[in-house]
Amino acid sequence: MKWRGERVEGQTNDPHGLENAETMKRSHMTATGIAALGLLVILALAVGCTRETSGTSTQSTAARLPDANDATAQAEATLREFFQAWTAKDVAAWKALLSDSRQKEMNLGDWTFADLDHIEFGTVVAVPEAIDSYVTYGSGSRQGLDRDDVRCFRAPLTFYLKPGIVGTNDSGEELPWLWWLVQGADGKWRVDDWGA
């Protein structure tokens, strides 16, 4: 008589082949794990090659040409700096972020901020469809700007004037303005024009 689980010479203790299936499953899991680990190592190496290592980069950022999204992001960052300077009433920083053309056209000075209690800016949204008309008919046409060197954004602003001051717009009225930025020969973005 044979007891359940008793091993008989030459026979496997696994009448349903489960031992064999378990071994195959372990082998498959090991092979899959090794393949996944290999893929992770390759990805880590690929990412590591483009990262900076001890202050030097294996891929020169200066040699890499920025794509349109990079340029738009840089222009938007400049616009946000401009808004910060305006909010802080920092005339020097505000002027520094204007294009040469805009600085020549405007009579800039402290009067720009004199009647202003504070100012608020809304959400910044890229408006690439407004670039062509600016370059063809707007201020950009007088400067002979290339379309690739211009970015446009929509960002509403609200002026809050000091008490007793009357302006061209009501204090607290949100204005749906567009903002055009141009990229100079130095590669830096500057605010060139704005308005409704």
NORKA-V202493 format. One record per residue. N is the residue number from 1. RES is the residue in one small letter. PHI is phi in whole degrees, -180 to 180 (* if undefined). D_LAST is the distance of its C-alpha to the last C-alpha in Angstrom with 1 decimal. Layout:
N/RES/PHI/D_LAST ; N/RES/PHI/D_LAST
This chain:
1/m/*/98.8 ; 2/k/-107/95.3 ; 3/w/-88/93.1 ; 4/r/-61/89.4 ; 5/g/87/87.6 ; 6/e/-77/90.8 ; 7/r/-91/90.6 ; 8/v/-108/93.1 ; 9/e/-52/93.9 ; 10/g/84/91.8 ; 11/q/-111/89.5 ; 12/t/-85/86.0 ; 13/n/-84/85.3 ; 14/d/-123/82.3 ; 15/p/-67/83.6 ; 16/h/-101/80.1 ; 17/g/77/78.7 ; 18/l/-72/76.2 ; 19/e/-61/77.2 ; 20/n/-65/76.4 ; 21/a/-65/73.1 ; 22/e/-66/72.1 ; 23/t/-64/73.0 ; 24/m/-64/70.9 ; 25/k/-63/68.0 ; 26/r/-63/68.2 ; 27/s/-63/68.4 ; 28/h/-64/65.3 ; 29/m/-63/63.4 ; 30/t/-64/64.5 ; 31/a/-64/63.5 ; 32/t/-65/60.1 ; 33/g/-62/59.6 ; 34/i/-66/60.6 ; 35/a/-63/58.2 ; 36/a/-65/55.3 ; 37/l/-64/56.2 ; 38/g/-61/56.3 ; 39/l/-63/52.8 ; 40/l/-63/51.5 ; 41/v/-63/53.2 ; 42/i/-63/51.6 ; 43/l/-63/48.1 ; 44/a/-62/48.7 ; 45/l/-66/49.9 ; 46/a/-63/46.9 ; 47/v/-68/44.4 ; 48/g/-62/46.5 ; 49/c/-69/46.4 ; 50/t/-99/42.6 ; 51/r/-87/42.6 ; 52/e/-77/43.3 ; 53/t/-123/46.9 ; 54/s/45/48.0 ; 55/g/85/45.1 ; 56/t/-120/45.3 ; 57/s/-108/43.6 ; 58/t/-76/45.5 ; 59/q/-122/42.4 ; 60/s/-65/40.5 ; 61/t/-73/36.9 ; 62/a/-67/36.3 ; 63/a/-76/38.0 ; 64/r/-79/35.9 ; 65/l/-79/32.9 ; 66/p/-70/29.7 ; 67/d/-87/28.4 ; 68/a/-60/24.8 ; 69/n/-68/24.6 ; 70/d/-62/26.0 ; 71/a/-63/23.5 ; 72/t/-65/20.5 ; 73/a/-65/22.2 ; 74/q/-66/22.8 ; 75/a/-64/19.2 ; 76/e/-64/18.1 ; 77/a/-62/20.9 ; 78/t/-64/19.7 ; 79/l/-61/16.3 ; 80/r/-64/18.2 ; 81/e/-62/20.4 ; 82/f/-60/17.6 ; 83/f/-61/16.5 ; 84/q/-63/20.2 ; 85/a/-64/20.8 ; 86/w/-66/18.0 ; 87/t/-62/19.5 ; 88/a/-81/22.9 ; 89/k/57/22.0 ; 90/d/-93/23.7 ; 91/v/-60/22.8 ; 92/a/-62/25.0 ; 93/a/-67/23.6 ; 94/w/-62/20.0 ; 95/k/-63/21.0 ; 96/a/-63/23.0 ; 97/l/-95/20.1 ; 98/l/-92/18.1 ; 99/s/-67/19.0 ; 100/d/-58/21.6 ; 101/s/-59/19.4 ; 102/r/-67/16.7 ; 103/q/-64/19.6 ; 104/k/-71/21.1 ; 105/e/-79/18.2 ; 106/m/-103/17.6 ; 107/n/-92/20.2 ; 108/l/-83/20.3 ; 109/g/176/22.6 ; 110/d/-63/23.4 ; 111/w/-60/21.7 ; 112/t/-58/18.3 ; 113/f/-110/19.9 ; 114/a/-59/22.4 ; 115/d/-93/20.9 ; 116/l/-91/19.4 ; 117/d/-76/21.6 ; 118/h/-162/19.8 ; 119/i/-140/16.5 ; 120/e/-128/15.9 ; 121/f/-118/14.0 ; 122/g/-91/14.0 ; 123/t/-64/15.3 ; 124/v/-93/14.4 ; 125/v/-132/14.5 ; 126/a/-66/14.9 ; 127/v/-130/13.1 ; 128/p/-64/15.6 ; 129/e/-68/15.0 ; 130/a/-90/11.8 ; 131/i/-70/14.2 ; 132/d/-58/16.3 ; 133/s/-67/13.9 ; 134/y/-66/12.8 ; 135/v/-73/16.5 ; 136/t/-86/17.6 ; 137/y/-120/15.3 ; 138/g/-85/12.8 ; 139/s/-58/14.0 ; 140/g/-63/16.1 ; 141/s/-69/18.2 ; 142/r/-72/19.4 ; 143/q/-96/20.5 ; 144/g/67/22.2 ; 145/l/-75/20.8 ; 146/d/-86/22.4 ; 147/r/-54/20.3 ; 148/d/-67/22.4 ; 149/d/-100/21.2 ; 150/v/-129/17.5 ; 151/r/-132/15.8 ; 152/c/-128/12.3 ; 153/f/-135/11.5 ; 154/r/-107/9.3 ; 155/a/-153/10.1 ; 156/p/-66/9.2 ; 157/l/-135/10.5 ; 158/t/-133/12.6 ; 159/f/-87/14.1 ; 160/y/-118/17.7 ; 161/l/-85/19.2 ; 162/k/-63/22.9 ; 163/p/-55/25.1 ; 164/g/88/25.4 ; 165/i/-93/22.2 ; 166/v/-110/19.9 ; 167/g/-117/16.3 ; 168/t/-70/13.5 ; 169/n/-121/12.3 ; 170/d/-65/15.1 ; 171/s/-62/16.6 ; 172/g/91/16.2 ; 173/e/-82/13.1 ; 174/e/-78/11.0 ; 175/l/-111/7.2 ; 176/p/-85/5.9 ; 177/w/-89/4.4 ; 178/l/-104/5.9 ; 179/w/-130/8.9 ; 180/w/-109/11.4 ; 181/l/-120/15.0 ; 182/v/-124/18.0 ; 183/q/-99/21.6 ; 184/g/-82/24.0 ; 185/a/-62/27.7 ; 186/d/-80/28.7 ; 187/g/86/27.0 ; 188/k/-89/24.6 ; 189/w/-91/20.9 ; 190/r/-136/18.7 ; 191/v/-76/15.1 ; 192/d/-108/14.2 ; 193/d/-163/10.5 ; 194/w/-158/7.2 ; 195/g/152/3.8 ; 196/a/-80/0.0
